[in-house]
Amino acid sequence: MISIIILVGAYRYYAGLAEKFGKTKWHFGLLAIAIYLGAQFAFGLCFGLFKEIMNPGSLDTTSNSTFTFVNLVGWLISIAVVWGIYKFLERRFEKENLQKPSLEIEEIGVREK
């Protein structure tokens, strides 16, 4: 349930970024979902491998509890990854806007008919 709330928030956060810079909102919303799920998968895979290497057979006896300390850490890491990529994209879009001359500048010197 918490992951769904985080996914909705990430989608809206990235869609707002896309709207701010005139990009397609749903593309960036789906990007946010993919980044979050990818970070969750990578964290889970790394933790599972670490746990199995350190204590072979320990994954056979794990419970399917939905709220554990490991889940909390995974959520925090995934949120940090989503936020970091958001800041990266925001800086990149700001640089693109600075490099593009505005429409008004391009119209200087054009005679009206």
Beta strands, then each sheet from edge to edge (+ up, - down):
end
